[in-house]
Amino acid sequence: MAALGKSVRLAVDIGGTFTDVVLEHDGRQTTAKVLTTPAAPEDGVLAGVARALADAGLQPADVSLLIHGTTLATNAIIERKGAKIALVTTEGHRDSVEMALENRFEQYDINIDRPAPLAPRQRRWSVRERLNVAGDTLLPLDETTVEALLPLIEAHKVEALAVGLLHAYANPAHEMRVREIVRAAFPDLPISLSSEVCPEIREYERQSTTCANAYVQPRMARYLTELDGQLRAQGFACPFLLMTSGGGLTALETAIRFPIRLVESGPAGGAILAAEIAGEMGLDRVVSFDMGGTTAKICLIDDGQPLSTRTFEVARAYRNLRGSGLPVRIPAIEMVEIGAGGGSIAHVDGMGRLAVGPESAGSVPGPACYDLGGERPTVTDADVALGKIEPSRFAGGSVKLAPEKAAAAVAAAVGGPLQMTTPIAAFAIQEIVDENMANAARVHAIEWGKDIAERAMIAFGGAAPLHAVRLAEKLGLNQVIVPSGAGVGSAVGFLRAPISYEVVRSRYMRLDGFDAAGANSLLSAMSKEARAVVAAGAPGAAVREIRLAFMRYVGQGHEITVPLPDRALQPEDRSSLRKAFDEAYAALYGQTVPGMQPEILSWTLTVSTVAPKAAPVATPKAAGSFVDAPATRAVFDPAVQDFADAGVFERAALKAGDRVAGPALIVEAQTTTFVTSVFDAQIDGRGYIVMTRKQG
């Protein structure tokens, strides 16, 4: 049993292939990695939790906090396996969610198809009402038009309802009345209001986000409620918090109400971990690289803060182009995500070209080497065929690999069609996926006006340490860090995240007519709402507020974020806001626009708990001695186009200051770090693997 008063915290991350569990206790971590169970995700969670507790010698009652992140909401939208929903909107605007932005995301392809709305036209209905941009009533809600929808809800067997009326962000009264009428007839029907899910200007994005919330709500509510019930039945009595896409934690009740905020919650945990590591090591600019079984995620982190966004797209269907997915406006950590993971399937197309991903073998049937029925070669199969994975140690021994099946799959699907030997075919798969990730990282950095080559890389996830150094070579990076527990890095990041909640409101205000009293009234209400949510997850905890205004020049179509002081605004703050806007605009675009007046479109306020800073740990000097490898393994070396001996080291046996000469494999329970012949590695004072490019 855990000692009285000791904190025992548990984090769970469901990925497309593996479910990761991290148990933090007595100053150390116990980890587990099990295959995800798509048909019943809670089964994989409970199995992983049971294994971690058993390994640590603890009981469910010992756990003081449980944190969960999941891709279930994302997968439901991507796979179109959500609820049967209907959308209620203002008369005359039934098709706005399908008209979208009335542009083409690919100018020269006449065959492109837009992503189909989650609510098809036959389940998009309108009611008679109208508000203006200030929320004033132009046409009162005609309640008979709402009552006329009740037979339609029953006839279409609607499982969840989205309500997105025009300008409801400014006045939610009509939406709330629609909910009252519908709920009186269907008390158990989940109803999502745009004024609660996404109270922001821009009709298309607001309706799309509300539809997405309604689409995943029944499934997520059932899953979270079922999981919570099973955990309680097993003896867990601790708070149950959920990771959000914005990098904070929220209470179970809030997650059930707004499950769309859980989209990309797993990758957000990884970015939080990378940001903390960057701060510990004094690194101002880093790129985090998270590669699991299904996808790879790349995030830029400056001055200890990941890039953030309020708009991103789910399920991009066309060459990863912006505009080809469903827009979602929620707080999120900005990152690029591509279908490149250990389970990404390799194939030769009709033109004789080798392609890898985005289709994944997942956990069922998995890569060919899992020996669970998969026959198509994946990135993991290529890594096994190249000797980079020790079969008996994969996933902590929970998955027994069959190397001969990996080689056979690579030879049959790639080697034969391209007339390559099996090692060369496997290396080609690896090079394709590594170049895909490198290109995504370059484009992402360019889009944000940043230089990728100036950065250190922080790599985590089950597959990232295997590919990180080769990716760094392609990007021109000189340093790669693999933290402790890298194989379950996102789950480790959950344990570092603050409990937080962000509230956004659209309230138009020109800066030359700045209304300090109106802004203070709005921000005060937002603060009260956010603090109530945080207090539910962390009663009595110290908190901080971050306030931002989304500003632009009058007439522009997009905004930039400008920080606001954490106090009551004064009329004289107009000049300081103008100065802050000019500085932020010039930093992003290189200049300001003389003679133009700024305006504020939306306001955001985030309340979060204050996490203690990690104590600094001395880092060994570079003069540490190289250690001899206790064993060697034949690993394919592209420099000589053949296999060569690489040292094999147990990570747990390496101590601070030890240096490892590449090529080498550093093996641990949940992943393997591959050090190429171009890099050397050293263990720092925190136990991190720090790989540095060899001189010359």
Secondary structure, DSSP 4 states (H G I P E B T S, - for coil): -PPTT---EEEEEE-SSEEEEEEEETTEEEEEEEE--TTSHHHHHHHHHHHHHHHHT--GGG--EEEEEESHHHHHHHTT-S--EEEEEETT-TTHHHHTTS--SSTT-TT--PPPPSS-GGGEEEES-EE-TTS-EEE---HHHHHTTHHHHHHTT-SEEEEE-TTTTT--HHHHHHHHHHHHH-TT--EEEHHHH--SS-HHHHHHHHHHHHHHHHHHHHHHHHHHHHHHHTT--S-EEEE-TTS-EEEHHHHHH-GGGGTTHHHHHHHHHHHHHHHHTT-SEEEEEEE-SS-EEEEEEETTEE-EES-EEES--STT-TTSSEEE-S-EE--EEES-STTEEEEE-TTS-EEEEEEE-TTTT--GGG-SS--S-BHHHHHHHTT-S-GGGGGGGTS---HHHHHHHHIIIIIHHHT--HHHHHHHHHHHHHHHHHHHHHHHHHHTT--GGG-EEEEESSSHHHHHHHHHHHHT--EEEE-TTGGGHHHHHHTTPPBEEEEEEEEEEEGGG--HHHHHHHHHHHHHHHHHHHHHHSTT--EEEEEEEEEEETT-S--EEEEE-SS---TTHHHHHHHHHHHHHHHHHSS--TTPPEEEEEEEEEEEE-PPPPPP-PPPPTTPPB---SEEEEEEETTTTEEEEEEEEEGGG--TT-EEESSEEEE-SS-EEEE-TTEEEEE-TTS-EEEEEPP-
